[in-house]
């Protein structure tokens, strides 16, 4: 095996890892988990929590 083959295999490994990570991140099964994680900075602020709950309620009424 020469250096070109090793670099090619490294590129394939990185590409497969990237595609796998992209599929994991954009999977619909993970949406709720990621939505909850986006709210973690506001978990200690009751006003922000109330605002988020109102926004969810208004979105559910519109649909």
CHARMM-style PDB file with segment names, atoms N, HN, CA, C and O in Angstrom:
ATOM      1  N   UNK     1       0.849  -1.184   0.000  1.00  0.00      PROA
ATOM      2  CA  UNK     1       0.000   0.000   0.000  1.00  0.00      PROA
ATOM      3  C   UNK     1       0.892   1.243   0.000  1.00  0.00      PROA
ATOM      4  O   UNK     1       1.830   1.362   0.788  1.00  0.00      PROA
ATOM      5  N   UNK     2       0.576   2.133  -0.882  1.00  0.00      PROA
ATOM      6  HN  UNK     2      -0.186   2.036  -1.522  1.00  0.00      PROA
ATOM      7  CA  UNK     2       1.337   3.377  -0.919  1.00  0.00      PROA
ATOM      8  C   UNK     2       0.544   4.496  -0.259  1.00  0.00      PROA
ATOM      9  O   UNK     2      -0.590   4.293   0.177  1.00  0.00      PROA
ATOM     10  N   UNK     3       1.144   5.671  -0.188  1.00  0.00      PROA
ATOM     11  HN  UNK     3       2.064   5.836  -0.542  1.00  0.00      PROA
ATOM     12  CA  UNK     3       0.520   6.794   0.527  1.00  0.00      PROA
ATOM     13  C   UNK     3      -0.791   7.249  -0.124  1.00  0.00      PROA
ATOM     14  O   UNK     3      -1.697   7.717   0.565  1.00  0.00      PROA
ATOM     15  N   UNK     4      -0.889   7.113  -1.441  1.00  0.00      PROA
ATOM     16  HN  UNK     4      -0.153   6.732  -2.001  1.00  0.00      PROA
ATOM     17  CA  UNK     4      -2.125   7.485  -2.135  1.00  0.00      PROA
ATOM     18  C   UNK     4      -3.297   6.626  -1.715  1.00  0.00      PROA
ATOM     19  O   UNK     4      -4.405   7.130  -1.532  1.00  0.00      PROA
ATOM     20  N   UNK     5      -3.062   5.321  -1.559  1.00  0.00      PROA
ATOM     21  HN  UNK     5      -2.161   4.912  -1.708  1.00  0.00      PROA
ATOM     22  CA  UNK     5      -4.115   4.397  -1.140  1.00  0.00      PROA
ATOM     23  C   UNK     5      -4.550   4.711   0.298  1.00  0.00      PROA
ATOM     24  O   UNK     5      -5.743   4.694   0.604  1.00  0.00      PROA
ATOM     25  N   UNK     6      -3.603   4.992   1.157  1.00  0.00      PROA
ATOM     26  HN  UNK     6      -2.634   5.006   0.908  1.00  0.00      PROA
ATOM     27  CA  UNK     6      -3.917   5.310   2.555  1.00  0.00      PROA
ATOM     28  C   UNK     6      -4.734   6.601   2.628  1.00  0.00      PROA
ATOM     29  O   UNK     6      -5.707   6.679   3.378  1.00  0.00      PROA
ATOM     30  N   UNK     7      -4.349   7.596   1.863  1.00  0.00      PROA
ATOM     31  HN  UNK     7      -3.558   7.533   1.254  1.00  0.00      PROA
ATOM     32  CA  UNK     7      -5.109   8.855   1.847  1.00  0.00      PROA
ATOM     33  C   UNK     7      -6.506   8.640   1.289  1.00  0.00      PROA
ATOM     34  O   UNK     7      -7.471   9.221   1.785  1.00  0.00      PROA
ATOM     35  N   UNK     8      -6.618   7.809   0.264  1.00  0.00      PROA
ATOM     36  HN  UNK     8      -5.834   7.337  -0.139  1.00  0.00      PROA
ATOM     37  CA  UNK     8      -7.937   7.511  -0.309  1.00  0.00      PROA
ATOM     38  C   UNK     8      -8.843   6.820   0.688  1.00  0.00      PROA
ATOM     39  O   UNK     8     -10.018   7.165   0.813  1.00  0.00      PROA
ATOM     40  N   UNK     9      -8.296   5.839   1.404  1.00  0.00      PROA
ATOM     41  HN  UNK     9      -7.341   5.558   1.303  1.00  0.00      PROA
ATOM     42  CA  UNK     9      -9.090   5.147   2.423  1.00  0.00      PROA
ATOM     43  C   UNK     9      -9.474   6.098   3.560  1.00  0.00      PROA
ATOM     44  O   UNK     9     -10.582   6.022   4.091  1.00  0.00      PROA
ATOM     45  N   UNK    10      -8.558   6.986   3.927  1.00  0.00      PROA
ATOM     46  HN  UNK    10      -7.658   7.048   3.495  1.00  0.00      PROA
ATOM     47  CA  UNK    10      -8.876   7.980   4.957  1.00  0.00      PROA
ATOM     48  C   UNK    10     -10.005   8.892   4.522  1.00  0.00      PROA
ATOM     49  O   UNK    10     -10.875   9.245   5.318  1.00  0.00      PROA
ATOM     50  N   UNK    11      -9.985   9.271   3.251  1.00  0.00      PROA
ATOM     51  HN  UNK    11      -9.278   8.984   2.605  1.00  0.00      PROA
ATOM     52  CA  UNK    11     -11.051  10.129   2.716  1.00  0.00      PROA
ATOM     53  C   UNK    11     -12.396   9.402   2.748  1.00  0.00      PROA
ATOM     54  O   UNK    11     -13.416   9.996   3.096  1.00  0.00      PROA
ATOM     55  N   UNK    12     -12.399   8.125   2.387  1.00  0.00      PROA
ATOM     56  HN  UNK    12     -11.571   7.642   2.103  1.00  0.00      PROA
ATOM     57  CA  UNK    12     -13.640   7.349   2.405  1.00  0.00      PROA
ATOM     58  C   UNK    12     -14.168   7.217   3.838  1.00  0.00      PROA
ATOM     59  O   UNK    12     -15.372   7.341   4.065  1.00  0.00      PROA
ATOM     60  N   UNK    13     -13.300   6.972   4.784  1.00  0.00      PROA
ATOM     61  HN  UNK    13     -12.322   6.871   4.601  1.00  0.00      PROA
ATOM     62  CA  UNK    13     -13.717   6.847   6.185  1.00  0.00      PROA
ATOM     63  C   UNK    13     -14.330   8.149   6.685  1.00  0.00      PROA
ATOM     64  O   UNK    13     -15.367   8.134   7.348  1.00  0.00      PROA
ATOM     65  N   UNK    14     -13.697   9.268   6.373  1.00  0.00      PROA
ATOM     66  HN  UNK    14     -12.855   9.280   5.834  1.00  0.00      PROA
ATOM     67  CA  UNK    14     -14.222  10.564   6.805  1.00  0.00      PROA
ATOM     68  C   UNK    14     -15.554  10.856   6.122  1.00  0.00      PROA
ATOM     69  O   UNK    14     -16.463  11.392   6.756  1.00  0.00      PROA
ATOM     70  N   UNK    15     -15.689  10.515   4.845  1.00  0.00      PROA
ATOM     71  HN  UNK    15     -14.951  10.079   4.330  1.00  0.00      PROA
ATOM     72  CA  UNK    15     -16.943  10.742   4.130  1.00  0.00      PROA
ATOM     73  C   UNK    15     -18.072   9.917   4.740  1.00  0.00      PROA
ATOM     74  O   UNK    15     -19.177  10.426   4.933  1.00  0.00      PROA
ATOM     75  N   UNK    16     -17.807   8.666   5.040  1.00  0.00      PROA
ATOM     76  HN  UNK    16     -16.910   8.253   4.883  1.00  0.00      PROA
ATOM     77  CA  UNK    16     -18.831   7.805   5.656  1.00  0.00      PROA
ATOM     78  C   UNK    16     -19.220   8.350   7.030  1.00  0.00      PROA
ATOM     79  O   UNK    16     -20.400   8.358   7.381  1.00  0.00      PROA
ATOM     80  N   UNK    17     -18.246   8.800   7.802  1.00  0.00      PROA
ATOM     81  HN  UNK    17     -17.288   8.793   7.517  1.00  0.00      PROA
ATOM     82  CA  UNK    17     -18.543   9.375   9.114  1.00  0.00      PROA
ATOM     83  C   UNK    17     -19.389  10.635   8.977  1.00  0.00      PROA
ATOM     84  O   UNK    17     -20.323  10.840   9.753  1.00  0.00      PROA
ATOM     85  N   UNK    18     -19.072  11.475   8.004  1.00  0.00      PROA
ATOM     86  HN  UNK    18     -18.314  11.308   7.374  1.00  0.00      PROA
ATOM     87  CA  UNK    18     -19.834  12.708   7.793  1.00  0.00      PROA
ATOM     88  C   UNK    18     -21.274  12.402   7.413  1.00  0.00      PROA
ATOM     89  O   UNK    18     -22.200  13.001   7.960  1.00  0.00      PROA
ATOM     90  N   UNK    19     -21.470  11.484   6.487  1.00  0.00      PROA
ATOM     91  HN  UNK    19     -20.718  10.998   6.043  1.00  0.00      PROA
ATOM     92  CA  UNK    19     -22.829  11.138   6.049  1.00  0.00      PROA
ATOM     93  C   UNK    19     -23.608  10.527   7.222  1.00  0.00      PROA
ATOM     94  O   UNK    19     -24.780  10.847   7.418  1.00  0.00      PROA
ATOM     95  N   UNK    20     -22.968   9.661   7.991  1.00  0.00      PROA
ATOM     96  HN  UNK    20     -22.016   9.402   7.832  1.00  0.00      PROA
ATOM     97  CA  UNK    20     -23.637   9.066   9.146  1.00  0.00      PROA
ATOM     98  C   UNK    20     -24.036  10.103  10.177  1.00  0.00      PROA
ATOM     99  O   UNK    20     -25.137  10.049  10.724  1.00  0.00      PROA
ATOM    100  N   UNK    21     -23.150  11.045  10.443  1.00  0.00      PROA
ATOM    101  HN  UNK    21     -22.256  11.089   9.999  1.00  0.00      PROA
ATOM    102  CA  UNK    21     -23.461  12.110  11.398  1.00  0.00      PROA
ATOM    103  C   UNK    21     -24.592  13.001  10.886  1.00  0.00      PROA
ATOM    104  O   UNK    21     -25.476  13.384  11.652  1.00  0.00      PROA
ATOM    105  N   UNK    22     -24.565  13.330   9.598  1.00  0.00      PROA
ATOM    106  HN  UNK    22     -23.847  13.019   8.976  1.00  0.00      PROA
ATOM    107  CA  UNK    22     -25.629  14.157   9.028  1.00  0.00      PROA
ATOM    108  C   UNK    22     -26.980  13.452   9.113  1.00  0.00      PROA
ATOM    109  O   UNK    22     -27.988  14.084   9.429  1.00  0.00      PROA
ATOM    110  N   UNK    23     -27.007  12.162   8.837  1.00  0.00      PROA
ATOM    111  HN  UNK    23     -26.188  11.649   8.580  1.00  0.00      PROA
ATOM    112  CA  UNK    23     -28.262  11.414   8.947  1.00  0.00      PROA
ATOM    113  C   UNK    23     -28.758  11.358  10.387  1.00  0.00      PROA
ATOM    114  O   UNK    23     -29.961  11.440  10.634  1.00  0.00      PROA
ATOM    115  N   UNK    24     -27.841  11.218  11.334  1.00  0.00      PROA
ATOM    116  HN  UNK    24     -26.864  11.150  11.134  1.00  0.00      PROA
ATOM    117  CA  UNK    24     -28.224  11.176  12.743  1.00  0.00      PROA
ATOM    118  C   UNK    24     -28.786  12.517  13.201  1.00  0.00      PROA
ATOM    119  O   UNK    24     -29.792  12.570  13.908  1.00  0.00      PROA
ATOM    120  N   UNK    25     -28.126  13.603  12.792  1.00  0.00      PROA
ATOM    121  HN  UNK    25     -27.308  13.560  12.218  1.00  0.00      PROA
ATOM    122  CA  UNK    25     -28.544  14.932  13.229  1.00  0.00      PROA
ATOM    123  C   UNK    25     -29.896  15.310  12.643  1.00  0.00      PROA
ATOM    124  O   UNK    25     -30.732  15.881  13.343  1.00  0.00      PROA
ATOM    125  N   UNK    26     -30.123  15.004  11.377  1.00  0.00      PROA
ATOM    126  HN  UNK    26     -29.444  14.540  10.808  1.00  0.00      PROA
ATOM    127  CA  UNK    26     -31.355  15.420  10.719  1.00  0.00      PROA
ATOM    128  C   UNK    26     -32.448  14.355  10.744  1.00  0.00      PROA
ATOM    129  O   UNK    26     -33.431  14.461  10.010  1.00  0.00      PROA
ATOM    130  N   UNK    27     -32.286  13.343  11.571  1.00  0.00      PROA
ATOM    131  HN  UNK    27     -31.488  13.257  12.167  1.00  0.00      PROA
ATOM    132  CA  UNK    27     -33.292  12.302  11.697  1.00  0.00      PROA
ATOM    133  C   UNK    27     -34.541  12.856  12.384  1.00  0.00      PROA
ATOM    134  O   UNK    27     -34.427  13.534  13.405  1.00  0.00      PROA
ATOM    135  N   UNK    28     -35.723  12.582  11.849  1.00  0.00      PROA
ATOM    136  HN  UNK    28     -35.816  12.031  11.019  1.00  0.00      PROA
ATOM    137  CA  UNK    28     -36.952  13.068  12.487  1.00  0.00      PROA
ATOM    138  C   UNK    28     -37.151  12.505  13.896  1.00  0.00      PROA
ATOM    139  O   UNK    28     -37.814  13.137  14.719  1.00  0.00      PROA
ATOM    140  N   UNK    29     -36.592  11.335  14.187  1.00  0.00      PROA
ATOM    141  HN  UNK    29     -36.053  10.822  13.519  1.00  0.00      PROA
ATOM    142  CA  UNK    29     -36.738  10.753  15.524  1.00  0.00      PROA
ATOM    143  C   UNK    29     -36.013  11.572  16.577  1.00  0.00      PROA
ATOM    144  O   UNK    29     -36.355  11.487  17.756  1.00  0.00      PROA
ATOM    145  N   UNK    30     -35.030  12.355  16.190  1.00  0.00      PROA
ATOM    146  HN  UNK    30     -34.752  12.424  15.232  1.00  0.00      PROA
ATOM    147  CA  UNK    30     -34.222  13.141  17.128  1.00  0.00      PROA
ATOM    148  C   UNK    30     -34.749  14.561  17.320  1.00  0.00      PROA
ATOM    149  O   UNK    30     -34.228  15.298  18.157  1.00  0.00      PROA
ATOM    150  N   UNK    31     -35.765  14.955  16.569  1.00  0.00      PROA
ATOM    151  HN  UNK    31     -36.189  14.356  15.889  1.00  0.00      PROA
ATOM    152  CA  UNK    31     -36.237  16.343  16.596  1.00  0.00      PROA
ATOM    153  C   UNK    31     -36.640  16.783  18.003  1.00  0.00      PROA
ATOM    154  O   UNK    31     -36.222  17.850  18.452  1.00  0.00      PROA
ATOM    155  N   UNK    32     -37.422  16.003  18.687  1.00  0.00      PROA
ATOM    156  HN  UNK    32     -37.761  15.136  18.322  1.00  0.00      PROA
ATOM    157  CA  UNK    32     -37.880  16.402  20.023  1.00  0.00      PROA
ATOM    158  C   UNK    32     -36.701  16.536  20.982  1.00  0.00      PROA
ATOM    159  O   UNK    32     -36.655  17.467  21.787  1.00  0.00      PROA
ATOM    160  N   UNK    33     -35.758  15.616  20.898  1.00  0.00      PROA
ATOM    161  HN  UNK    33     -35.795  14.859  20.245  1.00  0.00      PROA
ATOM    162  CA  UNK    33     -34.586  15.668  21.777  1.00  0.00      PROA
ATOM    163  C   UNK    33     -33.775  16.946  21.531  1.00  0.00      PROA
ATOM    164  O   UNK    33     -33.333  17.593  22.481  1.00  0.00      PROA
ATOM    165  N   UNK    34     -33.582  17.303  20.283  1.00  0.00      PROA
ATOM    166  HN  UNK    34     -33.941  16.778  19.512  1.00  0.00      PROA
ATOM    167  CA  UNK    34     -32.824  18.507  19.962  1.00  0.00      PROA
ATOM    168  C   UNK    34     -33.610  19.772  20.291  1.00  0.00      PROA
ATOM    169  O   UNK    34     -33.021  20.778  20.689  1.00  0.00      PROA
ATOM    170  N   UNK    35     -34.931  19.734  20.130  1.00  0.00      PROA
ATOM    171  HN  UNK    35     -35.409  18.917  19.807  1.00  0.00      PROA
ATOM    172  CA  UNK    35     -35.746  20.896  20.515  1.00  0.00      PROA
ATOM    173  C   UNK    35     -35.641  21.158  22.015  1.00  0.00      PROA
ATOM    174  O   UNK    35     -35.557  22.308  22.446  1.00  0.00      PROA
ATOM    175  N   UNK    36     -35.646  20.097  22.798  1.00  0.00      PROA
ATOM    176  HN  UNK    36     -35.714  19.163  22.448  1.00  0.00      PROA
ATOM    177  CA  UNK    36     -35.493  20.259  24.245  1.00  0.00      PROA
ATOM    178  C   UNK    36     -34.100  20.798  24.588  1.00  0.00      PROA
ATOM    179  O   UNK    36     -33.955  21.623  25.490  1.00  0.00      PROA
ATOM    180  N   UNK    37     -33.096  20.337  23.880  1.00  0.00      PROA
ATOM    181  HN  UNK    37     -33.213  19.666  23.147  1.00  0.00      PROA
ATOM    182  CA  UNK    37     -31.726  20.790  24.141  1.00  0.00      PROA
ATOM    183  C   UNK    37     -31.551  22.266  23.802  1.00  0.00      PROA
ATOM    184  O   UNK    37     -30.753  22.950  24.443  1.00  0.00      PROA
ATOM    185  N   UNK    38     -32.280  22.772  22.807  1.00  0.00      PROA
ATOM    186  HN  UNK    38     -32.928  22.216  22.286  1.00  0.00      PROA
ATOM    187  CA  UNK    38     -32.161  24.187  22.466  1.00  0.00      PROA
ATOM    188  C   UNK    38     -32.736  25.079  23.559  1.00  0.00      PROA
ATOM    189  O   UNK    38     -32.392  26.258  23.636  1.00  0.00      PROA
ATOM    190  N   UNK    39     -33.605  24.533  24.403  1.00  0.00      PROA
ATOM    191  HN  UNK    39     -33.885  23.575  24.340  1.00  0.00      PROA
ATOM    192  CA  UNK    39     -34.221  25.329  25.463  1.00  0.00      PROA
ATOM    193  C   UNK    39     -33.439  25.292  26.774  1.00  0.00      PROA
ATOM    194  O   UNK    39     -33.800  25.998  27.715  1.00  0.00      PROA
ATOM    195  N   UNK    40     -32.388  24.494  26.860  1.00  0.00      PROA
ATOM    196  HN  UNK    40     -32.095  23.920  26.095  1.00  0.00      PROA
ATOM    197  CA  UNK    40     -31.626  24.371  28.103  1.00  0.00      PROA
ATOM    198  C   UNK    40     -31.076  25.701  28.629  1.00  0.00      PROA
ATOM    199  O   UNK    40     -31.087  25.898  29.845  1.00  0.00      PROA
ATOM    200  N   UNK    41     -30.599  26.621  27.794  1.00  0.00      PROA
ATOM    201  HN  UNK    41     -30.590  26.461  26.807  1.00  0.00      PROA
ATOM    202  CA  UNK    41     -30.098  27.885  28.353  1.00  0.00      PROA
ATOM    203  C   UNK    41     -31.178  28.706  29.071  1.00  0.00      PROA
ATOM    204  O   UNK    41     -30.863  29.561  29.899  1.00  0.00      PROA
ATOM    205  N   UNK    42     -32.436  28.447  28.756  1.00  0.00      PROA
ATOM    206  HN  UNK    42     -32.692  27.752  28.083  1.00  0.00      PROA
ATOM    207  CA  UNK    42     -33.526  29.220  29.330  1.00  0.00      PROA
ATOM    208  C   UNK    42     -34.239  28.469  30.460  1.00  0.00      PROA
ATOM    209  O   UNK    42     -35.261  28.941  30.958  1.00  0.00      PROA
ATOM    210  N   UNK    43     -33.726  27.327  30.864  1.00  0.00      PROA
ATOM    211  HN  UNK    43     -32.896  26.943  30.460  1.00  0.00      PROA
ATOM    212  CA  UNK    43     -34.412  26.470  31.841  1.00  0.00      PROA
ATOM    213  C   UNK    43     -34.582  27.146  33.196  1.00  0.00      PROA
ATOM    214  O   UNK    43     -35.553  26.862  33.897  1.00  0.00      PROA
ATOM    215  N   UNK    44     -33.670  28.029  33.583  1.00  0.00      PROA
ATOM    216  HN  UNK    44     -32.881  28.260  33.013  1.00  0.00      PROA
ATOM    217  CA  UNK    44     -33.753  28.678  34.890  1.00  0.00      PROA
ATOM    218  C   UNK    44     -34.583  29.952  34.888  1.00  0.00      PROA
ATOM    219  O   UNK    44     -34.806  30.545  35.944  1.00  0.00      PROA
ATOM    220  N   UNK    45     -35.036  30.374  33.733  1.00  0.00      PROA
ATOM    221  HN  UNK    45     -34.855  29.892  32.875  1.00  0.00      PROA
ATOM    222  CA  UNK    45     -35.769  31.628  33.603  1.00  0.00      PROA
ATOM    223  C   UNK    45     -37.260  31.328  33.413  1.00  0.00      PROA
ATOM    224  O   UNK    45     -37.662  30.900  32.330  1.00  0.00      PROA
ATOM    225  N   UNK    46     -38.086  31.544  34.442  1.00  0.00      PROA
ATOM    226  HN  UNK    46     -37.759  31.891  35.321  1.00  0.00      PROA
ATOM    227  CA  UNK    46     -39.506  31.211  34.322  1.00  0.00      PROA
ATOM    228  C   UNK    46     -40.226  32.047  33.258  1.00  0.00      PROA
ATOM    229  O   UNK    46     -41.166  31.566  32.624  1.00  0.00      PROA
ATOM    230  N   UNK    47     -39.796  33.272  33.066  1.00  0.00      PROA
ATOM    231  HN  UNK    47     -39.033  33.662  33.582  1.00  0.00      PROA
ATOM    232  CA  UNK    47     -40.435  34.114  32.041  1.00  0.00      PROA
ATOM    233  C   UNK    47     -40.175  33.549  30.646  1.00  0.00      PROA
ATOM    234  O   UNK    47     -41.080  33.514  29.812  1.00  0.00      PROA
ATOM    235  N   UNK    48     -38.959  33.114  30.394  1.00  0.00      PROA
ATOM    236  HN  UNK    48     -38.224  33.143  31.071  1.00  0.00      PROA
ATOM    237  CA  UNK    48     -38.632  32.530  29.092  1.00  0.00      PROA
ATOM    238  C   UNK    48     -39.397  31.227  28.878  1.00  0.00      PROA
ATOM    239  O   UNK    48     -39.855  30.950  27.769  1.00  0.00      PROA
ATOM    240  N   UNK    49     -39.536  30.434  29.929  1.00  0.00      PROA
ATOM    241  HN  UNK    49     -39.164  30.659  30.829  1.00  0.00      PROA
ATOM    242  CA  UNK    49     -40.283  29.184  29.834  1.00  0.00      PROA
ATOM    243  C   UNK    49     -41.744  29.457  29.503  1.00  0.00      PROA
ATOM    244  O   UNK    49     -42.338  28.763  28.677  1.00  0.00      PROA
ATOM    245  N   UNK    50     -42.312  30.449  30.136  1.00  0.00      PROA
ATOM    246  HN  UNK    50     -41.830  31.012  30.807  1.00  0.00      PROA
ATOM    247  CA  UNK    50     -43.699  30.818  29.871  1.00  0.00      PROA
ATOM    248  C   UNK    50     -43.862  31.297  28.424  1.00  0.00      PROA
ATOM    249  O   UNK    50     -44.845  30.971  27.760  1.00  0.00      PROA
ATOM    250  N   UNK    51     -42.894  32.068  27.950  1.00  0.00      PROA
ATOM    251  HN  UNK    51     -42.095  32.334  28.489  1.00  0.00      PROA
ATOM    252  CA  UNK    51     -42.942  32.562  26.574  1.00  0.00      PROA
ATOM    253  C   UNK    51     -42.881  31.406  25.570  1.00  0.00      PROA
ATOM    254  O   UNK    51     -43.607  31.415  24.576  1.00  0.00      PROA
ATOM    255  N   UNK    52     -42.033  30.423  25.819  1.00  0.00      PROA
ATOM    256  HN  UNK    52     -41.443  30.415  26.626  1.00  0.00      PROA
ATOM    257  CA  UNK    52     -41.916  29.266  24.928  1.00  0.00      PROA
ATOM    258  C   UNK    52     -43.208  28.465  24.922  1.00  0.00      PROA
ATOM    259  O   UNK    52     -43.651  28.011  23.867  1.00  0.00      PROA
ATOM    260  N   UNK    53     -43.814  28.288  26.089  1.00  0.00      PROA
ATOM    261  HN  UNK    53     -43.453  28.656  26.946  1.00  0.00      PROA
ATOM    262  CA  UNK    53     -45.063  27.536  26.165  1.00  0.00      PROA
ATOM    263  C   UNK    53     -46.186  28.260  25.431  1.00  0.00      PROA
ATOM    264  O   UNK    53     -47.013  27.619  24.783  1.00  0.00      PROA
ATOM    265  N   UNK    54     -46.225  29.585  25.525  1.00  0.00      PROA
ATOM    266  HN  UNK    54     -45.553  30.106  26.052  1.00  0.00      PROA
ATOM    267  CA  UNK    54     -47.232  30.353  24.787  1.00  0.00      PROA
ATOM    268  C   UNK    54     -47.019  30.233  23.283  1.00  0.00      PROA
ATOM    269  O   UNK    54     -47.983  30.131  22.525  1.00  0.00      PROA
ATOM    270  N   UNK    55     -45.766  30.244  22.851  1.00  0.00      PROA
ATOM    271  HN  UNK    55     -44.982  30.327  23.467  1.00  0.00      PROA
ATOM    272  CA  UNK    55     -45.469  30.124  21.434  1.00  0.00      PROA
ATOM    273  C   UNK    55     -45.880  28.744  20.904  1.00  0.00      PROA
ATOM    274  O   UNK    55     -46.407  28.633  19.797  1.00  0.00      PROA
ATOM    275  N   UNK    56     -45.637  27.699  21.697  1.00  0.00      PROA
ATOM    276  HN  UNK    56     -45.209  27.789  22.596  1.00  0.00      PROA
ATOM    277  CA  UNK    56     -46.058  26.352  21.293  1.00  0.00      PROA
ATOM    278  C   UNK    56     -47.564  26.263  21.206  1.00  0.00      PROA
ATOM    279  O   UNK    56     -48.096  25.643  20.285  1.00  0.00      PROA
ATOM    280  N   UNK    57     -48.260  26.872  22.151  1.00  0.00      PROA
ATOM    281  HN  UNK    57     -47.828  27.375  22.899  1.00  0.00      PROA
ATOM    282  CA  UNK    57     -49.721  26.835  22.148  1.00  0.00      PROA
ATOM    283  C   UNK    57     -50.284  27.577  20.936  1.00  0.00      PROA
ATOM    284  O   UNK    57     -51.238  27.116  20.309  1.00  0.00      PROA
ATOM    285  N   UNK    58     -49.692  28.725  20.610  1.00  0.00      PROA
ATOM    286  HN  UNK    58     -48.917  29.100  21.119  1.00  0.00      PROA
ATOM    287  CA  UNK    58     -50.198  29.468  19.455  1.00  0.00      PROA
ATOM    288  C   UNK    58     -49.898  28.734  18.142  1.00  0.00      PROA
ATOM    289  O   UNK    58     -50.686  28.806  17.199  1.00  0.00      PROA
ATOM    290  N   UNK    59     -48.767  28.033  18.078  1.00  0.00      PROA
ATOM    291  HN  UNK    59     -48.127  27.975  18.844  1.00  0.00      PROA
ATOM    292  CA  UNK    59     -48.466  27.236  16.876  1.00  0.00      PROA
ATOM    293  C   UNK    59     -49.426  26.071  16.720  1.00  0.00      PROA
ATOM    294  O   UNK    59     -49.826  25.744  15.602  1.00  0.00      PROA
ATOM    295  N   UNK    60     -49.802  25.443  17.822  1.00  0.00      PROA
ATOM    296  HN  UNK    60     -49.477  25.709  18.729  1.00  0.00      PROA
ATOM    297  CA  UNK    60     -50.716  24.303  17.736  1.00  0.00      PROA
ATOM    298  C   UNK    60     -52.124  24.765  17.337  1.00  0.00      PROA
ATOM    299  O   UNK    60     -52.853  24.023  16.679  1.00  0.00      PROA
ATOM    300  N   UNK    61     -52.506  25.977  17.728  1.00  0.00      PROA
ATOM    301  HN  UNK    61     -51.914  26.580  18.263  1.00  0.00      PROA
ATOM    302  CA  UNK    61     -53.804  26.524  17.342  1.00  0.00      PROA
ATOM    303  C   UNK    61     -53.841  26.847  15.850  1.00  0.00      PROA
ATOM    304  O   UNK    61     -54.877  26.688  15.203  1.00  0.00      PROA
ATOM    305  N   UNK    62     -52.706  27.301  15.302  1.00  0.00      PROA
ATOM    306  HN  UNK    62     -51.865  27.430  15.827  1.00  0.00      PROA
ATOM    307  CA  UNK    62     -52.657  27.663  13.885  1.00  0.00      PROA
ATOM    308  C   UNK    62     -52.711  26.447  12.989  1.00  0.00      PROA
ATOM    309  O   UNK    62     -53.178  26.541  11.854  1.00  0.00      PROA
ATOM    310  N   UNK    63     -52.248  25.315  13.466  1.00  0.00      PROA
ATOM    311  HN  UNK    63     -51.869  25.238  14.388  1.00  0.00      PROA
ATOM    312  CA  UNK    63     -52.232  24.107  12.637  1.00  0.00      PROA
ATOM    313  C   UNK    63     -53.527  23.440  12.764  1.00  0.00      PROA
ATOM    314  OT1 UNK    63     -53.746  22.395  12.152  1.00  0.00      PROA
TER     315      UNK     63
END
